[in-house]
Amino acid sequence: MSPARYLRLTRAALWSLAIIVYTGAAVRLTGSGLGCHDWPNCNEDELVPDASYHGWIEFGNRMFTGVVALAVVGAVLGSRRRSPHRVDLVRLSWGLVAGVIAQILLGALLVRTDLDPRFTMGHFLLSMVLLWNAAVLHHRAGLQGEPTRGREVSPVRRLTLVVFWAGAAVLVLGTIVTGSGPHSGSDDESVAHRLPFELREVTRIHSISALVLVAAVGGVLWMAHTRGLLPVRRAAQTVVSLLGAQIALGYWQYFAGVPEVLVFVHIVMATIAWVAIVRLDLEASR
């Protein structure tokens, strides 16, 4: 398999892993999390749901897992058939397999625990880890050879690592906000357990962390500009733009009463911004 063709396979894996985050968000925001009460079957001995609206939304999300699995298997097989062969691509592609299997098992636990918010948080955060893995795989597949590590780490690289971990912290705090908010994933209030935090307070902490993240990216942008690092500067500009839109959207949804449509857009933007942060770090690591 040629490197160009394998690059397309890794792009397909990245896109599929992003899309299943969106289908999962649709399940949660439509209250369809328990549309299928069993796992792996939908309901007891029934593989597919009945005519219920919620059942088919949840079942559709489960079926898309098959698309993700095919894309990930394609990345693994492609890494073994790619010429020239590269060990780093093989290892990264197998990381996707491990992550998808873990997601399937975590999804089963989520159903069996009636949408415990802690498992819901883990489900989303594991998706972010998988997106990181897929973005790194796609980036490295586009390189001529395996990346080499220097003995010294540049100041720009150090600051992008701060951005990376600050971005991860923002994601974690965002899941705490969601776990404390009104959207439990089910219309059944008897199982709609939420985290024992005041929504207003955790939202404030989440917004402050986002502002700190923007400040760190601004520092990368300034350093990249003064050092003439055009690829890093462009990547930082993309991240700043996405974060600015995301912060504005976050305030809008909070003061609008957290409507489902805005929450969905916020999740979509969060995944895009996270991939952009990963790519910024990868550009700086060159």
N, C-alpha and C positions, 0 to 999 in steps of 0.2 A: 504494500500500500504506500502511495506517495505521501510525503509530509503535508501537501496541500489538502489531500482528501481526508487525512486524519484530523487536520485542523477543523474541517467542517463537522466531523463527528463530535469533536469536543465542544464545538459551538452548540450542536443539537442537544448534547447532555446538559450544558449550562442553561439553555432556554427551557428545557423540560423541567429542570429542578426549580426554576423561577416560577413557571406557570403553575406547578402543583402547589406552591405557596398561595397563589391567588385562588385556586379552586378550594383549598382548605379554608381560606378567609371567607369565601362565599358560603361554605358550610356553616361556619361559626356565626356569621352575621345574619343569616336567614333562620337561625335557630334550628338547624337541621343536624346538629351534632349527634343526636340520638335517633335520627331517622332510621338507622339500622341499629337494633338493640343488641346484636350479637356479632361475633367475629370468629372465623372468617366469613361465615354465612351472614346474610343480612338479618334474618329473623329466624332463630331456631333452626329448622330444617330447610328453610327457604333461602336459596342462594341470592335471588333477586328480590327487591321489595315489591310490595303491592302497588296500588295506584296512588299512594300517598306522595304528596309534593316533597316533603322533607326526605323521605326515603330515597327518592331518585337523585336528589342533590348529593346526599351522602354517598350513595352507591356510585354516582358518576365520579366523585373524587377518588374513590377506591379503584375504579377502573382505570383512571388516568395513571395510577401507580404502575400499571402494566406498560404504559408508554415510557415512563421514566426508566423502568427496569430495562426495556429494550435499548434505550439510548445509552444507559450505563454499560450494559453488556457489549454494545457496539464499541464503546470507548476502550473497554478492556481488550476485546479481540483485535481491535485496530492497533492498539499499542504493541501487541505481540507480532503483528504482521507488518508493522511500519518499517520502512527501509529508508535511512539507517535505523537500526534498533537502538532504543534508549531506555535504560533501566529506570530513570526518574519518571518517565511517562507511564511505565507499567505500574510502578508503585502508587502513583497518584490516582490512576484509574481504578486500582483495587481499593483505594480509600473510598471511592464513590460507592462501590459495591457494599463495603462494610457499613457505610452510612445509611444506604437505602434499607438494608436489612434491619438496622437498628430503628429506623423510622417505622417500618412495618410493625415491629414488636411494640414500639412505644405507642403506635396508633391503637393496637389491640388493648393495651393497658388503659388508654384514654377512654375507650368505650366501656370496658369492664369496671372502671372506677366512676362511671357517670360523669365524665368530663371534669375530673379534678383539675382545678386551675393550675396546679403545679405541673401536672403532666402536659397540659396545654402549653404552658411556657416552655417546657423542655422540647415539645414537638416543634415549636417555631424556632427556637434557638438551634436545635440540631439541623434544621433546614438552612440556617445561616452558615453553619459550619460546612454543610455540603456545598453551598454556593461558593464559599471561600475555596474549597477544594477544587471545584469545577473551574472557577476563574483562574486559579493557579495552573491547573492542567492546560486550559486553553492558551494561557499566556506562554507557557513553556513549549507547547506544541508549535508555536509560531517562531521559536528561536532556532537558530541554525544548529546549536549543540547544547549540551547540558550546561547550565549556568555555573560559573566558578565563583567561589567565595574568597574575597580578599581578607587580609589580616586586619585592616582598619575599617571602621564603619564611619561614613561621612556624617557631618552634622545634619544634612538634609534627611538622610536615611534614619537617623535617630529620631528626628521630629516626626517623620511619617510613621514610625513605630508607635509614637505617642498618639498620633491620629488614629491608627488602627485600633489600639486598645481602648481609646476614648470612644470610638465608634461602637466597639463591642459593649462597652458599659452602657451607652445610650440604648442599645438594643435590649439589654437585660432589663434596664429600668422601664423601657417601653412595655415589655411583657408584664411587669408588675402593675403598671397602670391599667393595662387591658384586663389583667386578672382581678383587679379591684373594681373595674367598671361594670356597666350594665349588661354587656354582651357576653353571656355565659356560654352561648352555643346551643342552648336548648330553650324552648318555650315553656318547658315544665319547670315552674318555680320551685317545686319540691326538691329538685336535684340541681338547681342553679346555685351551687356553692361559689362564693367569691372569697378572695383574699381579705384578711381582716385589717385592711389599711384604709385610711381616709383618702378618697379619690383626689380631693383637692391638694392634699399634701404631697402625695406621690407624683402627681402631675407637675407640681412646682419643682420638685427635685429633678424630674425627667427633663423639664424645659431648661433648667440651669445647666445640666450636663450637656444638652445640645448646644447651648451657647458657648460652653467651654470647648466643645469639639470644633465649632466654627472658628474660634480664636486660634486653635492649634493649626487648622488648615490654612488660615490666613498667614500664620508664621511660615508654613511651608511655601506658600505662594510667594511671599516676600523673598525668602532665601533662594528659591529657584529663579526668581527674576534677577536678583543681584549676581547670581553665578552663571547666568546664561543657560540654564537647564530647561530648554524649551519643552521637551516631552513631559517633564515633571510639572512645569508651570501650567501646561494645558490640562493635565490630569487634575491638578489642584483647582483650577478654575471650574472644571466640571463639578467637582465635589462641592465647592462653595455655592454654586448655583443651585444644585440639588438640595443642599441643606437649607438654603434660604427659603426655597419653595416649601420644603417639608416643615420648617418651623412656622411659617405663615399658615400652612394648612392645619398644623396642630392646634394653634390658637383658635382658628376658625371653628374647627370641630368641637373644641371644648366649650366655647361660648355659644355654639349653636345647639348644645345639648347632646353631643356625641351621636349624630345620625349615622346610620349604617353606611350610606354611600360615601361619606367623607372618611369614615374609618377604613373602608376598603381602599380608597385612593391613598390614604396614609400608609397602609401596609404595602401597596404596590410601590410607592415612592421610597419606602424604607429599604426594600430589597434592591432597588436600582441604586440608591445611594450607597448601600453596603458594598455592592459589587464595584462601584466607582472608587470607594475607599481602598478596596483590595487592589485595584489596578493602580491607584496612586502609589501604594506601597511597593508594588512590583516594579513600577517605573523607577522609583528611587533606589531600588536594590540593584539596578544595573551598574 
